[in-house]
Amino acid sequence: MSQQEDDLRALAKIMDFLRAISIVLVVINIYWFCPELHPTQPDNFFQIVDKVLNGFDRSCHMFHSQYTAKWFALLLLALSCFGTKGVKNEDITWRTIWLFLGAGLVLYLMPKLHYTLYIMCTAAGVICLLMAGNWISRILRNNLMTDVFNNENESFQQETRKIDNKYSINLPTRFYYKKKWNDGWINVVNPFRATIVLGTPGSGKSYAVVNNFLKQQIEKGFALYCY
């Protein structure tokens, strides 16, 4: 597994963790502001939960208002969407995204009128916001990375002259530079020093390099030992 794959897996775990925290905050917000959901005779579990949440509220005032925890959860949800990867959907447009984003914000920030309506609107708002955030992240990533394989950034000017002498080996090449393909040469002007050819099996080491070394050295009258 490459380092890049490890980094992508780590990023995905971080994004999932942020998304999970935001959902937990939304659930806590619903539990806190919907006392109708509280059991009439709470057992030890609910007593511990209430004690922890009360202490948390006293220390950071997270649940003094219906919107404090919601805004914090919305921030974490937005951050988690920036690390989302996926295939671009050609059917998704900015109009659809703004529609889901607007509807999600209205539903998510709707004040409590009835606890059932509050739960349904909050849950629907989170789903709409999550979908809109994922679509925005995918569209922005595809728009900013038009050069998917990084050809432009990794291209550079290479040797285009054929430097020939009585010992040289000259390998024709093609390279991409300034948005066009160019013809070039790899000139081994002193093969007596050392030459190493590295590549994965089937990459063309023998066909493109070794065979040309043998052919050109024979044409120039050299004896050669090939192991």
CNS distance restraints for C-alpha pairs under 8 A (distance, minus, plus):
assign (resid   1 and name CA) (resid   5 and name CA) 6.46 0.50 0.50
assign (resid   1 and name CA) (resid   6 and name CA) 7.13 0.50 0.50
assign (resid   2 and name CA) (resid   6 and name CA) 6.49 0.50 0.50
assign (resid   3 and name CA) (resid   7 and name CA) 6.20 0.50 0.50
assign (resid   4 and name CA) (resid   8 and name CA) 6.23 0.50 0.50
assign (resid   5 and name CA) (resid   9 and name CA) 6.19 0.50 0.50
assign (resid   6 and name CA) (resid  10 and name CA) 6.20 0.50 0.50
assign (resid   7 and name CA) (resid  11 and name CA) 6.11 0.50 0.50
assign (resid   8 and name CA) (resid  12 and name CA) 6.11 0.50 0.50
assign (resid   9 and name CA) (resid  13 and name CA) 6.28 0.50 0.50
assign (resid  10 and name CA) (resid  14 and name CA) 6.34 0.50 0.50
assign (resid  11 and name CA) (resid  15 and name CA) 6.23 0.50 0.50
assign (resid  11 and name CA) (resid  83 and name CA) 6.86 0.50 0.50
assign (resid  12 and name CA) (resid  16 and name CA) 6.13 0.50 0.50
assign (resid  12 and name CA) (resid  83 and name CA) 6.77 0.50 0.50
assign (resid  12 and name CA) (resid  84 and name CA) 7.31 0.50 0.50
assign (resid  13 and name CA) (resid  17 and name CA) 6.11 0.50 0.50
assign (resid  14 and name CA) (resid  18 and name CA) 6.28 0.50 0.50
assign (resid  14 and name CA) (resid  80 and name CA) 7.91 0.50 0.50
assign (resid  15 and name CA) (resid  19 and name CA) 6.18 0.50 0.50
assign (resid  15 and name CA) (resid  79 and name CA) 7.53 0.50 0.50
assign (resid  15 and name CA) (resid  80 and name CA) 4.53 0.50 0.50
assign (resid  15 and name CA) (resid  81 and name CA) 7.34 0.50 0.50
assign (resid  15 and name CA) (resid  83 and name CA) 6.05 0.50 0.50
assign (resid  15 and name CA) (resid  84 and name CA) 7.41 0.50 0.50
assign (resid  16 and name CA) (resid  20 and name CA) 6.06 0.50 0.50
assign (resid  16 and name CA) (resid  80 and name CA) 6.88 0.50 0.50
assign (resid  17 and name CA) (resid  21 and name CA) 6.26 0.50 0.50
assign (resid  18 and name CA) (resid  22 and name CA) 6.31 0.50 0.50
assign (resid  18 and name CA) (resid  76 and name CA) 5.71 0.50 0.50
assign (resid  18 and name CA) (resid  77 and name CA) 6.81 0.50 0.50
assign (resid  18 and name CA) (resid  79 and name CA) 7.44 0.50 0.50
assign (resid  18 and name CA) (resid  80 and name CA) 5.70 0.50 0.50
assign (resid  19 and name CA) (resid  23 and name CA) 6.32 0.50 0.50
assign (resid  19 and name CA) (resid  76 and name CA) 6.50 0.50 0.50
assign (resid  19 and name CA) (resid  77 and name CA) 5.40 0.50 0.50
assign (resid  19 and name CA) (resid  80 and name CA) 5.62 0.50 0.50
assign (resid  20 and name CA) (resid  24 and name CA) 6.15 0.50 0.50
assign (resid  21 and name CA) (resid  25 and name CA) 6.20 0.50 0.50
assign (resid  21 and name CA) (resid  73 and name CA) 7.44 0.50 0.50
assign (resid  21 and name CA) (resid  76 and name CA) 7.48 0.50 0.50
assign (resid  22 and name CA) (resid  26 and name CA) 6.37 0.50 0.50
assign (resid  22 and name CA) (resid  72 and name CA) 7.59 0.50 0.50
assign (resid  22 and name CA) (resid  73 and name CA) 4.23 0.50 0.50
assign (resid  22 and name CA) (resid  74 and name CA) 6.85 0.50 0.50
assign (resid  22 and name CA) (resid  76 and name CA) 5.64 0.50 0.50
assign (resid  22 and name CA) (resid  77 and name CA) 5.83 0.50 0.50
assign (resid  23 and name CA) (resid  27 and name CA) 6.25 0.50 0.50
assign (resid  23 and name CA) (resid  73 and name CA) 7.05 0.50 0.50
assign (resid  24 and name CA) (resid  28 and name CA) 6.15 0.50 0.50
assign (resid  25 and name CA) (resid  29 and name CA) 6.03 0.50 0.50
assign (resid  25 and name CA) (resid  69 and name CA) 6.41 0.50 0.50
assign (resid  25 and name CA) (resid  70 and name CA) 7.31 0.50 0.50
assign (resid  25 and name CA) (resid  73 and name CA) 5.98 0.50 0.50
assign (resid  26 and name CA) (resid  30 and name CA) 6.30 0.50 0.50
assign (resid  26 and name CA) (resid  69 and name CA) 7.23 0.50 0.50
assign (resid  26 and name CA) (resid  70 and name CA) 6.37 0.50 0.50
assign (resid  26 and name CA) (resid  73 and name CA) 6.64 0.50 0.50
assign (resid  26 and name CA) (resid 122 and name CA) 7.99 0.50 0.50
assign (resid  27 and name CA) (resid  31 and name CA) 6.23 0.50 0.50
assign (resid  28 and name CA) (resid  32 and name CA) 5.96 0.50 0.50
assign (resid  29 and name CA) (resid  33 and name CA) 6.15 0.50 0.50
assign (resid  29 and name CA) (resid  63 and name CA) 7.24 0.50 0.50
assign (resid  29 and name CA) (resid  66 and name CA) 7.08 0.50 0.50
assign (resid  29 and name CA) (resid  69 and name CA) 6.60 0.50 0.50
assign (resid  29 and name CA) (resid  70 and name CA) 7.34 0.50 0.50
assign (resid  30 and name CA) (resid  34 and name CA) 5.75 0.50 0.50
assign (resid  30 and name CA) (resid 118 and name CA) 7.93 0.50 0.50
assign (resid  30 and name CA) (resid 119 and name CA) 6.66 0.50 0.50
assign (resid  31 and name CA) (resid  35 and name CA) 6.89 0.50 0.50
assign (resid  31 and name CA) (resid  37 and name CA) 6.77 0.50 0.50
assign (resid  31 and name CA) (resid  38 and name CA) 7.53 0.50 0.50
assign (resid  32 and name CA) (resid  63 and name CA) 7.56 0.50 0.50
assign (resid  33 and name CA) (resid  66 and name CA) 7.12 0.50 0.50
assign (resid  34 and name CA) (resid  38 and name CA) 7.63 0.50 0.50
assign (resid  34 and name CA) (resid 115 and name CA) 5.81 0.50 0.50
assign (resid  36 and name CA) (resid 115 and name CA) 7.31 0.50 0.50
assign (resid  38 and name CA) (resid  42 and name CA) 7.54 0.50 0.50
assign (resid  42 and name CA) (resid  46 and name CA) 5.55 0.50 0.50
assign (resid  42 and name CA) (resid  47 and name CA) 6.28 0.50 0.50
assign (resid  43 and name CA) (resid  47 and name CA) 6.28 0.50 0.50
assign (resid  44 and name CA) (resid  48 and name CA) 6.13 0.50 0.50
assign (resid  45 and name CA) (resid  49 and name CA) 6.25 0.50 0.50
assign (resid  46 and name CA) (resid  50 and name CA) 6.01 0.50 0.50
assign (resid  47 and name CA) (resid  51 and name CA) 6.13 0.50 0.50
assign (resid  48 and name CA) (resid  52 and name CA) 6.16 0.50 0.50
assign (resid  49 and name CA) (resid  53 and name CA) 6.13 0.50 0.50
assign (resid  50 and name CA) (resid  54 and name CA) 5.99 0.50 0.50
assign (resid  51 and name CA) (resid  55 and name CA) 6.21 0.50 0.50
assign (resid  52 and name CA) (resid  56 and name CA) 6.10 0.50 0.50
assign (resid  53 and name CA) (resid  57 and name CA) 6.02 0.50 0.50
assign (resid  54 and name CA) (resid  58 and name CA) 6.19 0.50 0.50
assign (resid  55 and name CA) (resid  59 and name CA) 6.31 0.50 0.50
assign (resid  56 and name CA) (resid  60 and name CA) 6.23 0.50 0.50
assign (resid  56 and name CA) (resid  61 and name CA) 7.38 0.50 0.50
assign (resid  56 and name CA) (resid  62 and name CA) 7.29 0.50 0.50
assign (resid  57 and name CA) (resid  61 and name CA) 4.50 0.50 0.50
assign (resid  57 and name CA) (resid  62 and name CA) 5.20 0.50 0.50
assign (resid  57 and name CA) (resid  63 and name CA) 5.72 0.50 0.50
assign (resid  57 and name CA) (resid  64 and name CA) 7.23 0.50 0.50
assign (resid  62 and name CA) (resid  68 and name CA) 5.81 0.50 0.50
assign (resid  62 and name CA) (resid  69 and name CA) 5.57 0.50 0.50
assign (resid  63 and name CA) (resid  68 and name CA) 6.42 0.50 0.50
assign (resid  63 and name CA) (resid  69 and name CA) 6.30 0.50 0.50
assign (resid  64 and name CA) (resid  68 and name CA) 7.26 0.50 0.50
assign (resid  65 and name CA) (resid  69 and name CA) 7.79 0.50 0.50
assign (resid  66 and name CA) (resid  70 and name CA) 6.99 0.50 0.50
assign (resid  66 and name CA) (resid 111 and name CA) 7.70 0.50 0.50
assign (resid  67 and name CA) (resid  71 and name CA) 5.93 0.50 0.50
assign (resid  67 and name CA) (resid 109 and name CA) 7.18 0.50 0.50
assign (resid  68 and name CA) (resid  72 and name CA) 6.47 0.50 0.50
assign (resid  69 and name CA) (resid  73 and name CA) 6.03 0.50 0.50
assign (resid  70 and name CA) (resid  74 and name CA) 6.00 0.50 0.50
assign (resid  70 and name CA) (resid 109 and name CA) 7.75 0.50 0.50
assign (resid  71 and name CA) (resid  75 and name CA) 6.23 0.50 0.50
assign (resid  72 and name CA) (resid  76 and name CA) 6.48 0.50 0.50
assign (resid  73 and name CA) (resid  77 and name CA) 6.09 0.50 0.50
assign (resid  74 and name CA) (resid  78 and name CA) 6.12 0.50 0.50
assign (resid  75 and name CA) (resid  79 and name CA) 6.31 0.50 0.50
assign (resid  76 and name CA) (resid  80 and name CA) 6.17 0.50 0.50
assign (resid  77 and name CA) (resid  81 and name CA) 6.45 0.50 0.50
assign (resid  77 and name CA) (resid 130 and name CA) 7.12 0.50 0.50
assign (resid  78 and name CA) (resid  82 and name CA) 6.89 0.50 0.50
assign (resid  78 and name CA) (resid 130 and name CA) 7.92 0.50 0.50
assign (resid  78 and name CA) (resid 133 and name CA) 6.47 0.50 0.50
assign (resid  79 and name CA) (resid  83 and name CA) 7.47 0.50 0.50
assign (resid  80 and name CA) (resid  84 and name CA) 7.01 0.50 0.50
assign (resid  81 and name CA) (resid 130 and name CA) 7.33 0.50 0.50
assign (resid  81 and name CA) (resid 133 and name CA) 5.45 0.50 0.50
assign (resid  81 and name CA) (resid 134 and name CA) 5.29 0.50 0.50
assign (resid  81 and name CA) (resid 137 and name CA) 6.33 0.50 0.50
assign (resid  82 and name CA) (resid 133 and name CA) 7.72 0.50 0.50
assign (resid  82 and name CA) (resid 134 and name CA) 7.48 0.50 0.50
assign (resid  82 and name CA) (resid 137 and name CA) 5.43 0.50 0.50
assign (resid  83 and name CA) (resid 137 and name CA) 7.69 0.50 0.50
assign (resid  84 and name CA) (resid 134 and name CA) 6.39 0.50 0.50
assign (resid  84 and name CA) (resid 137 and name CA) 6.83 0.50 0.50
assign (resid  84 and name CA) (resid 138 and name CA) 7.47 0.50 0.50
assign (resid  85 and name CA) (resid 138 and name CA) 6.79 0.50 0.50
assign (resid  86 and name CA) (resid 138 and name CA) 6.75 0.50 0.50
assign (resid  87 and name CA) (resid 138 and name CA) 7.53 0.50 0.50
assign (resid  88 and name CA) (resid 138 and name CA) 6.06 0.50 0.50
assign (resid  88 and name CA) (resid 139 and name CA) 6.84 0.50 0.50
assign (resid  88 and name CA) (resid 142 and name CA) 7.29 0.50 0.50
assign (resid  92 and name CA) (resid  96 and name CA) 6.50 0.50 0.50
assign (resid  92 and name CA) (resid  97 and name CA) 7.40 0.50 0.50
assign (resid  92 and name CA) (resid 135 and name CA) 7.41 0.50 0.50
assign (resid  93 and name CA) (resid  97 and name CA) 6.41 0.50 0.50
assign (resid  94 and name CA) (resid  98 and name CA) 6.06 0.50 0.50
assign (resid  95 and name CA) (resid  99 and name CA) 6.16 0.50 0.50
assign (resid  96 and name CA) (resid 100 and name CA) 6.28 0.50 0.50
assign (resid  97 and name CA) (resid 101 and name CA) 5.97 0.50 0.50
assign (resid  97 and name CA) (resid 132 and name CA) 5.25 0.50 0.50
assign (resid  97 and name CA) (resid 135 and name CA) 6.94 0.50 0.50
assign (resid  97 and name CA) (resid 136 and name CA) 7.17 0.50 0.50
assign (resid  98 and name CA) (resid 102 and name CA) 5.88 0.50 0.50
assign (resid  98 and name CA) (resid 132 and name CA) 7.56 0.50 0.50
assign (resid  99 and name CA) (resid 103 and name CA) 6.13 0.50 0.50
assign (resid 100 and name CA) (resid 104 and name CA) 5.82 0.50 0.50
assign (resid 100 and name CA) (resid 128 and name CA) 5.47 0.50 0.50
assign (resid 100 and name CA) (resid 129 and name CA) 6.80 0.50 0.50
assign (resid 100 and name CA) (resid 131 and name CA) 7.57 0.50 0.50
assign (resid 100 and name CA) (resid 132 and name CA) 5.87 0.50 0.50
assign (resid 101 and name CA) (resid 105 and name CA) 6.18 0.50 0.50
assign (resid 101 and name CA) (resid 128 and name CA) 6.49 0.50 0.50
assign (resid 101 and name CA) (resid 129 and name CA) 5.54 0.50 0.50
assign (resid 101 and name CA) (resid 132 and name CA) 5.60 0.50 0.50
assign (resid 101 and name CA) (resid 133 and name CA) 7.91 0.50 0.50
assign (resid 102 and name CA) (resid 106 and name CA) 6.27 0.50 0.50
assign (resid 103 and name CA) (resid 107 and name CA) 6.15 0.50 0.50
assign (resid 103 and name CA) (resid 125 and name CA) 7.07 0.50 0.50
assign (resid 103 and name CA) (resid 128 and name CA) 7.12 0.50 0.50
assign (resid 104 and name CA) (resid 108 and name CA) 5.77 0.50 0.50
assign (resid 104 and name CA) (resid 124 and name CA) 7.03 0.50 0.50
assign (resid 104 and name CA) (resid 125 and name CA) 4.00 0.50 0.50
assign (resid 104 and name CA) (resid 126 and name CA) 6.53 0.50 0.50
assign (resid 104 and name CA) (resid 127 and name CA) 7.42 0.50 0.50
assign (resid 104 and name CA) (resid 128 and name CA) 4.79 0.50 0.50
assign (resid 104 and name CA) (resid 129 and name CA) 5.10 0.50 0.50
assign (resid 105 and name CA) (resid 109 and name CA) 5.91 0.50 0.50
assign (resid 105 and name CA) (resid 125 and name CA) 6.24 0.50 0.50
assign (resid 105 and name CA) (resid 129 and name CA) 7.08 0.50 0.50
assign (resid 106 and name CA) (resid 110 and name CA) 5.96 0.50 0.50
assign (resid 106 and name CA) (resid 125 and name CA) 7.29 0.50 0.50
assign (resid 107 and name CA) (resid 121 and name CA) 4.93 0.50 0.50
assign (resid 107 and name CA) (resid 122 and name CA) 5.97 0.50 0.50
assign (resid 107 and name CA) (resid 124 and name CA) 6.76 0.50 0.50
assign (resid 107 and name CA) (resid 125 and name CA) 4.76 0.50 0.50
assign (resid 108 and name CA) (resid 121 and name CA) 6.14 0.50 0.50
assign (resid 108 and name CA) (resid 122 and name CA) 4.54 0.50 0.50
assign (resid 108 and name CA) (resid 123 and name CA) 7.39 0.50 0.50
assign (resid 108 and name CA) (resid 124 and name CA) 7.31 0.50 0.50
assign (resid 108 and name CA) (resid 125 and name CA) 4.28 0.50 0.50
assign (resid 108 and name CA) (resid 126 and name CA) 6.36 0.50 0.50
assign (resid 109 and name CA) (resid 122 and name CA) 7.34 0.50 0.50
assign (resid 110 and name CA) (resid 118 and name CA) 7.39 0.50 0.50
assign (resid 110 and name CA) (resid 121 and name CA) 7.15 0.50 0.50
assign (resid 110 and name CA) (resid 122 and name CA) 7.57 0.50 0.50
assign (resid 111 and name CA) (resid 118 and name CA) 7.22 0.50 0.50
assign (resid 112 and name CA) (resid 117 and name CA) 7.59 0.50 0.50
assign (resid 112 and name CA) (resid 118 and name CA) 5.26 0.50 0.50
assign (resid 113 and name CA) (resid 117 and name CA) 7.02 0.50 0.50
assign (resid 113 and name CA) (resid 118 and name CA) 6.72 0.50 0.50
assign (resid 114 and name CA) (resid 118 and name CA) 5.93 0.50 0.50
assign (resid 115 and name CA) (resid 119 and name CA) 6.14 0.50 0.50
assign (resid 116 and name CA) (resid 120 and name CA) 6.27 0.50 0.50
assign (resid 117 and name CA) (resid 121 and name CA) 5.98 0.50 0.50
assign (resid 118 and name CA) (resid 122 and name CA) 6.02 0.50 0.50
assign (resid 119 and name CA) (resid 123 and name CA) 6.09 0.50 0.50
assign (resid 120 and name CA) (resid 124 and name CA) 6.05 0.50 0.50
assign (resid 121 and name CA) (resid 125 and name CA) 5.91 0.50 0.50
assign (resid 122 and name CA) (resid 126 and name CA) 6.22 0.50 0.50
assign (resid 123 and name CA) (resid 127 and name CA) 6.39 0.50 0.50
assign (resid 124 and name CA) (resid 128 and name CA) 6.23 0.50 0.50
assign (resid 125 and name CA) (resid 129 and name CA) 6.06 0.50 0.50
assign (resid 126 and name CA) (resid 130 and name CA) 6.00 0.50 0.50
assign (resid 127 and name CA) (resid 131 and name CA) 6.21 0.50 0.50
assign (resid 128 and name CA) (resid 132 and name CA) 6.14 0.50 0.50
assign (resid 129 and name CA) (resid 133 and name CA) 5.95 0.50 0.50
assign (resid 130 and name CA) (resid 134 and name CA) 6.18 0.50 0.50
assign (resid 131 and name CA) (resid 135 and name CA) 6.26 0.50 0.50
assign (resid 132 and name CA) (resid 136 and name CA) 6.13 0.50 0.50
assign (resid 133 and name CA) (resid 137 and name CA) 6.16 0.50 0.50
assign (resid 134 and name CA) (resid 138 and name CA) 6.26 0.50 0.50
assign (resid 135 and name CA) (resid 139 and name CA) 6.15 0.50 0.50
assign (resid 136 and name CA) (resid 140 and name CA) 6.03 0.50 0.50
assign (resid 137 and name CA) (resid 141 and name CA) 6.04 0.50 0.50
assign (resid 138 and name CA) (resid 142 and name CA) 6.17 0.50 0.50
assign (resid 139 and name CA) (resid 143 and name CA) 6.07 0.50 0.50
assign (resid 140 and name CA) (resid 144 and name CA) 6.00 0.50 0.50
assign (resid 141 and name CA) (resid 145 and name CA) 5.99 0.50 0.50
assign (resid 142 and name CA) (resid 146 and name CA) 6.34 0.50 0.50
assign (resid 147 and name CA) (resid 151 and name CA) 6.59 0.50 0.50
assign (resid 147 and name CA) (resid 152 and name CA) 7.08 0.50 0.50
assign (resid 150 and name CA) (resid 154 and name CA) 6.20 0.50 0.50
assign (resid 151 and name CA) (resid 155 and name CA) 5.92 0.50 0.50
assign (resid 151 and name CA) (resid 176 and name CA) 7.67 0.50 0.50
assign (resid 152 and name CA) (resid 177 and name CA) 7.21 0.50 0.50
assign (resid 152 and name CA) (resid 178 and name CA) 7.28 0.50 0.50
assign (resid 152 and name CA) (resid 179 and name CA) 7.27 0.50 0.50
assign (resid 155 and name CA) (resid 175 and name CA) 7.85 0.50 0.50
assign (resid 155 and name CA) (resid 176 and name CA) 6.13 0.50 0.50
assign (resid 155 and name CA) (resid 177 and name CA) 5.41 0.50 0.50
assign (resid 155 and name CA) (resid 178 and name CA) 7.85 0.50 0.50
assign (resid 156 and name CA) (resid 176 and name CA) 7.69 0.50 0.50
assign (resid 156 and name CA) (resid 177 and name CA) 5.81 0.50 0.50
assign (resid 157 and name CA) (resid 177 and name CA) 6.33 0.50 0.50
assign (resid 158 and name CA) (resid 175 and name CA) 7.46 0.50 0.50
assign (resid 158 and name CA) (resid 184 and name CA) 6.77 0.50 0.50
assign (resid 159 and name CA) (resid 184 and name CA) 5.59 0.50 0.50
assign (resid 159 and name CA) (resid 185 and name CA) 5.83 0.50 0.50
assign (resid 159 and name CA) (resid 186 and name CA) 7.03 0.50 0.50
assign (resid 160 and name CA) (resid 183 and name CA) 6.40 0.50 0.50
assign (resid 160 and name CA) (resid 184 and name CA) 4.01 0.50 0.50
assign (resid 160 and name CA) (resid 185 and name CA) 5.59 0.50 0.50
assign (resid 161 and name CA) (resid 184 and name CA) 6.73 0.50 0.50
assign (resid 161 and name CA) (resid 185 and name CA) 6.34 0.50 0.50
assign (resid 162 and name CA) (resid 170 and name CA) 6.89 0.50 0.50
assign (resid 162 and name CA) (resid 184 and name CA) 7.83 0.50 0.50
assign (resid 162 and name CA) (resid 185 and name CA) 5.84 0.50 0.50
assign (resid 162 and name CA) (resid 186 and name CA) 7.90 0.50 0.50
assign (resid 162 and name CA) (resid 187 and name CA) 6.79 0.50 0.50
assign (resid 163 and name CA) (resid 168 and name CA) 7.80 0.50 0.50
assign (resid 163 and name CA) (resid 170 and name CA) 7.46 0.50 0.50
assign (resid 163 and name CA) (resid 187 and name CA) 6.06 0.50 0.50
assign (resid 163 and name CA) (resid 189 and name CA) 7.24 0.50 0.50
assign (resid 164 and name CA) (resid 168 and name CA) 5.76 0.50 0.50
assign (resid 164 and name CA) (resid 169 and name CA) 7.53 0.50 0.50
assign (resid 164 and name CA) (resid 170 and name CA) 7.11 0.50 0.50
assign (resid 164 and name CA) (resid 187 and name CA) 7.58 0.50 0.50
assign (resid 164 and name CA) (resid 189 and name CA) 7.13 0.50 0.50
assign (resid 165 and name CA) (resid 189 and name CA) 6.94 0.50 0.50
assign (resid 166 and name CA) (resid 220 and name CA) 6.95 0.50 0.50
assign (resid 167 and name CA) (resid 189 and name CA) 6.52 0.50 0.50
assign (resid 167 and name CA) (resid 190 and name CA) 6.43 0.50 0.50
assign (resid 167 and name CA) (resid 191 and name CA) 7.00 0.50 0.50
assign (resid 167 and name CA) (resid 217 and name CA) 7.81 0.50 0.50
assign (resid 167 and name CA) (resid 220 and name CA) 7.49 0.50 0.50
assign (resid 168 and name CA) (resid 187 and name CA) 6.87 0.50 0.50
assign (resid 168 and name CA) (resid 188 and name CA) 5.45 0.50 0.50
assign (resid 168 and name CA) (resid 189 and name CA) 4.25 0.50 0.50
assign (resid 168 and name CA) (resid 190 and name CA) 6.04 0.50 0.50
assign (resid 168 and name CA) (resid 191 and name CA) 6.67 0.50 0.50
assign (resid 169 and name CA) (resid 187 and name CA) 6.07 0.50 0.50
assign (resid 169 and name CA) (resid 188 and name CA) 5.11 0.50 0.50
assign (resid 169 and name CA) (resid 189 and name CA) 6.48 0.50 0.50
assign (resid 169 and name CA) (resid 191 and name CA) 7.40 0.50 0.50
assign (resid 169 and name CA) (resid 212 and name CA) 7.80 0.50 0.50
assign (resid 169 and name CA) (resid 213 and name CA) 6.39 0.50 0.50
assign (resid 169 and name CA) (resid 216 and name CA) 6.40 0.50 0.50
assign (resid 169 and name CA) (resid 217 and name CA) 7.47 0.50 0.50
assign (resid 170 and name CA) (resid 185 and name CA) 6.40 0.50 0.50
assign (resid 170 and name CA) (resid 186 and name CA) 5.72 0.50 0.50
assign (resid 170 and name CA) (resid 187 and name CA) 4.72 0.50 0.50
assign (resid 170 and name CA) (resid 188 and name CA) 6.28 0.50 0.50
assign (resid 171 and name CA) (resid 185 and name CA) 5.56 0.50 0.50
assign (resid 171 and name CA) (resid 186 and name CA) 4.99 0.50 0.50
assign (resid 171 and name CA) (resid 187 and name CA) 6.54 0.50 0.50
assign (resid 171 and name CA) (resid 208 and name CA) 7.95 0.50 0.50
assign (resid 171 and name CA) (resid 209 and name CA) 7.30 0.50 0.50
assign (resid 171 and name CA) (resid 212 and name CA) 7.24 0.50 0.50
assign (resid 172 and name CA) (resid 183 and name CA) 7.39 0.50 0.50
assign (resid 172 and name CA) (resid 184 and name CA) 5.97 0.50 0.50
assign (resid 172 and name CA) (resid 185 and name CA) 4.64 0.50 0.50
assign (resid 172 and name CA) (resid 186 and name CA) 6.45 0.50 0.50
assign (resid 173 and name CA) (resid 183 and name CA) 5.91 0.50 0.50
assign (resid 173 and name CA) (resid 184 and name CA) 4.90 0.50 0.50
assign (resid 173 and name CA) (resid 185 and name CA) 5.34 0.50 0.50
assign (resid 173 and name CA) (resid 186 and name CA) 6.92 0.50 0.50
assign (resid 174 and name CA) (resid 181 and name CA) 6.57 0.50 0.50
assign (resid 174 and name CA) (resid 182 and name CA) 5.50 0.50 0.50
assign (resid 174 and name CA) (resid 183 and name CA) 4.59 0.50 0.50
assign (resid 174 and name CA) (resid 184 and name CA) 5.63 0.50 0.50
assign (resid 175 and name CA) (resid 181 and name CA) 5.61 0.50 0.50
assign (resid 175 and name CA) (resid 182 and name CA) 5.35 0.50 0.50
assign (resid 175 and name CA) (resid 183 and name CA) 6.59 0.50 0.50
assign (resid 175 and name CA) (resid 184 and name CA) 7.07 0.50 0.50
assign (resid 176 and name CA) (resid 180 and name CA) 5.61 0.50 0.50
assign (resid 176 and name CA) (resid 181 and name CA) 4.49 0.50 0.50
assign (resid 176 and name CA) (resid 182 and name CA) 6.18 0.50 0.50
assign (resid 177 and name CA) (resid 181 and name CA) 6.35 0.50 0.50
assign (resid 177 and name CA) (resid 182 and name CA) 7.06 0.50 0.50
assign (resid 191 and name CA) (resid 195 and name CA) 6.68 0.50 0.50
assign (resid 197 and name CA) (resid 205 and name CA) 6.80 0.50 0.50
assign (resid 197 and name CA) (resid 209 and name CA) 7.73 0.50 0.50
assign (resid 198 and name CA) (resid 205 and name CA) 7.38 0.50 0.50
assign (resid 199 and name CA) (resid 203 and name CA) 6.04 0.50 0.50
assign (resid 199 and name CA) (resid 204 and name CA) 7.88 0.50 0.50
assign (resid 199 and name CA) (resid 205 and name CA) 6.56 0.50 0.50
assign (resid 204 and name CA) (resid 208 and name CA) 5.65 0.50 0.50
assign (resid 204 and name CA) (resid 209 and name CA) 7.73 0.50 0.50
assign (resid 205 and name CA) (resid 209 and name CA) 5.48 0.50 0.50
assign (resid 205 and name CA) (resid 210 and name CA) 6.46 0.50 0.50
assign (resid 206 and name CA) (resid 210 and name CA) 4.61 0.50 0.50
assign (resid 206 and name CA) (resid 211 and name CA) 5.77 0.50 0.50
assign (resid 207 and name CA) (resid 211 and name CA) 5.60 0.50 0.50
assign (resid 207 and name CA) (resid 212 and name CA) 7.57 0.50 0.50
assign (resid 208 and name CA) (resid 212 and name CA) 6.53 0.50 0.50
assign (resid 209 and name CA) (resid 213 and name CA) 6.17 0.50 0.50
assign (resid 210 and name CA) (resid 214 and name CA) 6.30 0.50 0.50
assign (resid 211 and name CA) (resid 215 and name CA) 6.09 0.50 0.50
assign (resid 212 and name CA) (resid 216 and name CA) 5.93 0.50 0.50
assign (resid 213 and name CA) (resid 217 and name CA) 5.97 0.50 0.50
assign (resid 214 and name CA) (resid 218 and name CA) 6.09 0.50 0.50
assign (resid 214 and name CA) (resid 224 and name CA) 7.61 0.50 0.50
assign (resid 215 and name CA) (resid 219 and name CA) 6.21 0.50 0.50
assign (resid 216 and name CA) (resid 220 and name CA) 6.29 0.50 0.50
assign (resid 217 and name CA) (resid 221 and name CA) 6.45 0.50 0.50
assign (resid 217 and name CA) (resid 222 and name CA) 5.43 0.50 0.50
assign (resid 217 and name CA) (resid 223 and name CA) 7.58 0.50 0.50
assign (resid 217 and name CA) (resid 224 and name CA) 7.65 0.50 0.50
assign (resid 218 and name CA) (resid 222 and name CA) 5.48 0.50 0.50
assign (resid 218 and name CA) (resid 223 and name CA) 6.90 0.50 0.50
assign (resid 218 and name CA) (resid 224 and name CA) 7.88 0.50 0.50
